Amino acid sequence: MQSAVVFLGPSLDRRAALAILGADYRPPAARGDITRAVSDGASVIGLIDGVFFQESSVGHREILAALKSGVRVIGASSMGALRAAELHTLGMEGVGEVYRMYRDGILVSDDEVALAFDPESFIALSEPLVNIRATIARAEEEGVIDPLTGENLFKAASSLYYPDRTYPRLVREAKESADPETLARFARWVEKGAVDLKRMDAILALARIREIVGGSASPS
C-alpha cells in the first residue's frame, strides 16, 4: 500500500479525518514540510492546511520537486486549494469547491481562506471569508436575509482583519447599515445553518487520497 502524509489542521478535526483515511497526519504545513514528507517516504501527500502569515508558507518549488520525484500531491480546502490552483497545470491535483473557485479566478486572495486557530488543538477561532461567502449565499437562498443585507454582511466581513471574522462580529458591524430584525434572524439561523466549505472539501480530499492509495479508515 502506498504511504500517505496529510497536512491537516482547522479544516477538519483529526477524529473525523481518521474515520475516512488512515494516514500520517501532520500539522498545517510550513516551508520545507513537503520536502520532509518526501524524504520520509510519502508516495501521496495531501496538502489541506498550511500556515500563511506566522511562518513561511509552503513553497511552489518544493511541491514541484515532489511531483518530479513521482509523489502525487493533492490539494484542497485552504493552502492546498490555493497551491493546487496555481500548480494544477504542472501536475498537482486539486479537489473541491474552494480549489475550483481559485482555479477559475473567482477567488484571488490568500485572505479568503485564512483564519486564526489554536496552535495546540487546531480549533478555529475565526471564520474564513470563503465560508462566510457560502453561508451568506445559503441564507439568501433560504430567505433568511435579503440580498442587500447579504451585501452588507459581506462588506463587513471583508473589512475585518481575518482573525476578527466571526459571525457575531459581522452582525455587530452590519448594524449601522442593515435591519436589526433581519440581522437577529440571521444570527439565530447561522448557529446551525452556517456552511463550512473548507470542511466539506477536506472530506472530499481525504476520500480522493483513500481512492489513490487503496487504503481505508483507521480502526476505531
Number of C-alpha atoms within 10 A of each C-alpha: 8 12 15 25 23 30 23 25 26 24 26 22 15 16 10 11 21 18 14 20 26 19 23 15 17 17 18 24 24 19 16 15 20 27 17 13 21 21 10 11 13 22 20 25 25 29 31 32 29 24 19 19 9 7 11 13 17 23 15 14 12 17 27 18 14 24 19 12 11 12 20 20 26 25 31 33 30 34 26 30 32 27 25 28 24 16 18 16 9 12 15 21 21 28 23 19 17 27 28 18 16 20 20 11 11 10 17 12 11 14 15 21 23 23 23 17 16 11 12 8 11 18 15 17 15 17 22 25 22 21 19 24 18 15 19 25 18 18 20 17 12 11 11 20 22 16 15 13 21 23 17 19 25 17 14 19 25 16 12 15 11 19 15 17 22 18 19 14 15 23 21 15 18 21 18 10 12 18 13 14 11 15 22 15 12 24 18 11 14 18 10 8 15 17 19 17 21 26 19 17 25 28 21 18 27 26 17 16 25 20 12 14 16 11 18 16 16 13 8 6
